[in-house]
Every structure is written in C-alpha cells, then in structure tokens.
Amino acid sequence: MELKPLHITNAQLIDGDTPRPGSLLVADGRIAAIDPTDIPEGTETVDAKGQWLAPGIIDLGVFATDKPAFHFGGITRAALMPDNGPLDGAGLVERAAKGGKPDLWVHPLAAATKRLEGKELAEIGLMKQAGARAIATGRARIADSGVMRRVLTYAASLGLVTIIHAEDEGLTAGAVATDGEMATRLGLASAPAIAEAIAISRDLALVEETGAPVHFRQVTTARGLDLIRAAKAKGLPVLCGITPAHLLLSDTAIGDFRTFARLSPPLRSEDDRHACLAAIADGTIDILASGHDPRGPEDKRLPFAEALPGMAGAETLLALGLNLVRDGHISPGRLFELLAATPACLLGVDAGKLAVGKDADLILVDADTPWQVDAKKMAAYAGNTPFDGMPVQGRATMLWKGGLRIR
Amino acid sequence: MTSSNIRPASDYPPGGDAFRHRHLIGIAQLTPWEISYVLDAAEEWVDLNRSGAAKHDDRLAGLTIINAFFENSTRTLLSFEIAGKRLGADVVNMHAAQSSVKKGETLIDTAMTLNAMRADAMVIRHGSSGAVQLIADKVDCPVLNAGDGRHEHPTQALLDALTIRRRLGRVEGLTIAICGDVLHSRVARSNILALTLLGNEVRVVAPPTLTPPAMERMHVTTFTDMDEGIKDADVVMMLRLQNERMDGAYLPSAREYHALYGLTPKRLEKAKPDAIVMHPGPMNRGVEIDSSVADDPVRSTITEQVEMGVAVRMACLDILTRRKRGVVGWN
C-alpha cells in the first residue's frame, strides 16, 4: 500500500524545550521535513488546530500487549517485559515481536536467564537475532552476583542494555509494602526502603568493573537515586526510570487495603516521593514508563497480601506526565525525552524524536482538556489503576505509526 | 467497684448515634465514647452470665449468625458461639478446613455464598490482613472481625479494656506494657489503638526483630529491655509467641526468649505492686510467662479475660443487629 505524504499543519511542535508553532511533513513513513516550504502533489493535510505534535510514546517495560490501552495513551511502541512466557527463547521473542502488528510496535525484552530463574544464561544472542532489543531480569533481580556479572558482560558484548529490577530479595521476602506507619497500621508484612539501594549498589559495582550498560527500570527511593546520581557523575553507563505512581503517590494510597495500589516495588514514603520528583527535575531519572500490567479481579479482588502487584498504567501515562509539566517539575520537551527519545535510544530504534529521517510515529496531544480516570471505563483489558477517580488533563487525540493514521 | 464505672445512658448520643457503624472491623474506626458505650453494654451481660443457671436473653431469637473461620481457632470461635446462643440467635459455624475454600473458591465467592444464605450477622476470622474488610464490603449484613492477619482483633481489645476497667477501676491514665511478638500480633495492634485512644501511656516491649516499624507514629514508646519496659507499669500485657518464630528466623531459641523476655515473678516486681498480668491465650507456659505468674489469682486476669470475652461479644452482636431488629432510634 502506497501512503500519501502527510502534512500536519498548525501544530505546536515538541522538538525543543517548549512547544513552538510549526508544521511537519511525512513521506514514506518517515519525517521528511519540519516546517516544509515545498509540499508535494497529492499530500494529505491534517490541521492540528494548535495541539501539540509530539513523538509517539515508547513505553519501556510493559507486561502485556494491550493495544487499546496503548493507542488510547498515545503509545506507538511498547517494550515488552519477558515475564509472561517467559521470553527466554528465540521463537518466543519472534512471536512477541509480531504481537503488535500492524498498528503497534512491540519490542520484546529478552529474559536474561533461562525461565527467569536467575541461574543460567538464556540464549541472548539468538534472541537478539529474533528481535530482542534489550534484556531484562524480570520482576525480580538476579540474586546470584556471579550470574549477574556474567549476564552483564555477555549482554554488553552483544550491544544490549540489561534492564534491572532492583530489590534485595532477602529484605523483601514476603513483604507487600514499605516499612512505615501505613504498613504497621494495616498489619502488612513490609520491607525497609533500603532494599532498593542495596540492590542498586551491588549492580553499580558490577557496572563499574565490567563497563556493561544498565537501566534500572524503577528507582523509587532517595538513597537509590543518590547512588544513581553519583554513578552518573562518575560517567558510568547507567540509566534509570520510574512510573507516575511513585512520583504522585506515597504509601498512604494503600490505606483501606487498596490492592490497585499494590505495586512492585511498593509505594514509598512521602519523603522518598519528593526525592523522586527532585530527581526527575534534575535529570537523574531518564525514563518515564507506565509499567502497564493489567490485572483482573481474580488477581486483585483479594486480601491485600494475596493480590498480585501491578497497575494498568498505559492510559494515564501521558496525562500524569503532563501533571509534572503543569506542576513545574519538567518542561514539555523534557517530558518527551523521558517518554520517547531516551527509550528509543536505549532500544536502538530510529524514532522518539521530531527530526528529519526518523520514523513518523507521531501523536497529537490536546494538553489541556480535563477528564477523569475511571477504573470501570478503561480501554485496557483490566482497570486496575491506583489513580481511579483522579481528575487529569490532556490526552492523545490522533496517533500515527510510520505515517499511518491509527486513530 | 464495677457498676460505678457504667455511665448513664444520657452521657451518650441518643439511639444509633451512640455507635455509628454497620460493621466492627477494627478499633481504628471507633471513637473513645463508642468504646466505652460497648464496655458499658457488656457490663450488663457480665451480670447475666454470672446469674444462676438460666443465662438466656432472647433478643436475637430468629436471627442467624454465621461464624466463618478461615483460620483455626478454639477459644474465639467458642466465645462467639456462646455469645450468640445466649442472646437466642441460631449460630452456625463454618471452618475453613472443611469448606470449599480449600477447593480453590475465592474469598469473595465464599462471602457471596454466605450472603445468599441470608445471615443476619457474620463473624469472620481470616489469616490475611484486610480480608474481613473485603468481605464486609460485599455482604448485606453486619460483619464482626474476629481477627484478620496481623491487622486487628477488635473484640479482644474491647474485652481487655473491660477487664482492666473492672480490675483497676478505670482504663485511662494507666501505664500499660504490651510485651512480646508485637510484629505479628493483631491483638497488639488493636490494643495499642484502643488503649492510646482511651488516654493511657502504652509501651511496647519486644526484641527488635519482633517490633513493627514506625511504632512511634502509633503514639507508643518502644523498649527492648523487659525490666525497663515494665517498670512501674499498671498493666503487663503478654502476647502469645508462635512456636515458628523461635526457630532462628526471628529469635534464637525459646530458652533465650524466656531468659530475656519471659515474665517471671522476679521480673514482675519491677511493675507496680498491684499491677495486673494479662494474656490473650493460649499461653506457652515457661516461654513468655511462668506458671506461677499465670496462675496467681491476685495478679493474673487470664480467666477473667475469657469471661469478659463472652460479655463483650454479646454486647457487640446486640448493638450491631439493632438496626435489623428495628430497635427504636437505630435506623
């Protein structure tokens, strides 16, 4: 099918720190020109009516291929965590990579170890050939430091980043919350927040020794972020990410045993939350992701400790990110670095920016229109959002993948 | 001494405003006057329970109470069963071990099943914190929490408060030491809430491995030294130590625990001369408490606590079913 060139006019382009008026030309699925003067014959024109034109969101680390939710949320590419399956073989990776076709890019993250057990190296090289864009340790870290060291060096030799879940398994065994007043009052087994910093510091030592690039998928504590900040100052190849939940909610959200707020890592103290906001403002945090993990009542309508962790986050990612902009923590340009440019760079895909030659994965964003998060009316296949009932502003109104209009 | 504690009804808000809850999930939802309202109501049942052979009051006649126990219990289940029967209700017990819970049915499905049987009240015990709240949100009748995980055991705290009030004449302005495995104890949590709410100084005495985090936020002082912790206390409340805590994960051994935290007659001398000793049972004699202390009729309130338990549970069942029974002022 031959695509007509597309001219998006009257837009506010997100290609710098602040939105600026402009237009953009797409041809052959790629961004052909910004503020074009020469419009080819037969070009289709879309009037953006002053809305933001931004790169499609690249959601790094989701647990399900949930197209309706991704499309609602302005997500054009999703990096799929290896936990379901698990993705520890080339065939599985290849199938997962095709799972989004034709209207969503799915980039599988390969399991670092066989069956994600943290014991034996998985066939990382074959999985790379099958389409894996990075490797991941899954929902837990690799407990054995020797295995972890071998994983890091092996993945690095193949040019792949290792995506890490950072929690010390000894401290967090059996825990479903962070130590604090809320866990104590509710009578929930809890673990100290330093479980994160302890795990990060081991892996940073391994990075320093091996030079292997890593991404800590979620760093959620002041001490963990301090370690990342110091590692970056040393020049280590380290990235870290977070979800909106840890920026906007603290452990008070688990009051009344709300299982939708049961997350992994668990929600932290208010002090840690403020440290996360400071770290996203000062550039310590590189990636904002949804952690999308839709779970139905069979997993969530249970006593708190028996419910599974995770939230449906894809639909609210953009709106909650815009919250950070409105509250003055980050600029619009920086928001889309967190949501698109840096994840693209980590995955090695030619997208994530409004620049000539990049894949035309684009969204129009109405940044201001208010709406209310409603767990009962979500596009995701389960509505387990900890933000149920929250009034938010801004949503994606149009979405293109490779220049093809999806919605 | 006892009846002087009972406040006249005119001290409380009229009718249902004296206890404005559909369920009894925890002490956390209660106000001080609601606690004292229950205690006063329970006093009357103490008198009935002690009177002669016929202990029947038929105000709950025709009502069905389901005791759904998803975790093993002997004394609490028995106490609730007797309380319901003394009030004339039809009491049915469901034990998790014999039920479809073992067959993989979810808790909510079990709750809906019980609900469909048109119980007029449910008493629920479950091993997971928050489970009773979850059921209460789904059923149409009052739910009484008989213990959920490490969260709350409100009737235990109420019966403890009643026991203290009857023994010491008041349950305010006292120094109360709660000793033992506070980390895993719902009895401790409910008691901390109730006793601080009523205006007592509450201390938590426990090894650091069994002390919950952020205790200071619950307005208690923590001690790791037993002698220091019970010094000049009016009440020494011991907690049961589960055997599985003593296998090295939380504590090195039972004998070390006894040496450091066991309540011996000598150790009890540190407390006030007339201090009372409490224990929710069942006891590990020779571990957390010496037999000579447990069996001391002057100091130990352990059997009295069991007696107060029935009275408090009668009061709770009566109060929570008043709306259903159409008692004037409770709608």
Interface residues (C-beta under 8 A of the other chain):
Chain A: D179 G180 E181 A183 T184 R185 L186 G187 L188 A189 S190 P192 D256 F257 P297 E298 R301 L302 P303 F304 A305 E306
Chain B: A28 T106 L107 I108 H126 S128 S129 G130 A131 Q133 L134 D148 G149 R150 H151 E152 R186 R189 P212 P213 A214 M215 R217 M218
